[in-house]
Amino acid sequence: MKEKDMNKIMEKAAVLVEALPYIQKYNRRIIVVKYGGSAMANPQLQRSVIQDVTLLKLVGFKPIIVHGGGKEISEWVKKAGMESRFVNGLRVTDEPTMEIAEMVLSKVNKRLVTMVEELGVRAVGISGKDGGLLRVDKKLSDGQDIGFVGEVKAADPKILFDLLEKDFLPIVAPIGLGDDYASYNINADDAACAVAKAVGAEKLAFLTDIEGLYKDINDPDSFISRLTVDQAEDLVGSGLIGGGMLPKLSGCVEAVRSGVGRVHILDGRVAHCLLLEFFTDEGIGTAIVRDEDEMA
């Protein structure tokens, strides 16, 4: 065998050896992956994410996917001759829009199920309505009624535990039930946080359209690869974080405070970002941990 070929083989072996302690540490632990953004819009990235999650399942993790679908909902609202309206970044969801949102999210959900099944892993697609998984109150935006938008008030993880026990990979669409038994659209980040807290996840990973957290978004040298939950809380109150990252980071803090082992903010535009973060010493995103002892 040529030396360069042997070197390639040895590099592959080194990667597997590097991954071993992480596989041992998180074997049989629950991992929640919030899947959205560009990673859903690009077919190649979509397949990469599903391959990553399937591999996590096959090496002994217990993954749960919580997905979004906002871009597709907007496309179908437009196709229906309607106009998407947003208040403070939240979609105004009247009854016709909610009907479209539920149909689109169901379509996305079953597409992801099919992709997982094609890779030889059994998957089940559900929404937050199934088994009373996610119960919600109507969410207001600065006091304004924005329709059928829900804020999670309670999560019952029994259906997820049942599916995991039977060796299925659950895939959850962010729709919940109100006290009026109407369907409510839930922000997918909020749904993922609620699911992770309810199941006591070891990890919660957000696939986003940025590399991770920066103290100053305009300074590439200010990238933060690890921070404690106290440091993250200080960052939330500092005024340095804005836009859509602020509620996401607040949700991360709440998740860790509620028992989630650690939260990862990853660039979903990078192929196999989950494997790079979970199975390599360097990682590629930002991890939020409980305390200094877990910074390594």
Secondary structure, 3 states (H helix, E strand, C coil): CCHHHHHHHHHHHHHHHHHHHHHHHHCCCEEEEEECCHHHHCHHHHHHHHHHHHHHHHCCCEEEEEECCHHHHHHHHHHCCCCCCEECCEECECHHHHHHHHHHHHHHHHHHHHHHHHCCCCEEEEECCHHHCEEEEEEEECCEEEEEEEEEEEECCHHHHHHHHCCCEEEEECEEEECCCCEEECCHHHHHHHHHHHHCCCEEEEEECCCCEECCCCCHHHEECEEEHHHHHHHHHHCCCCCCHHHHHHHHHHHHHCCCCEEEEEECCCCCHHHHHHHCCCCCCEEEECCHHHCC
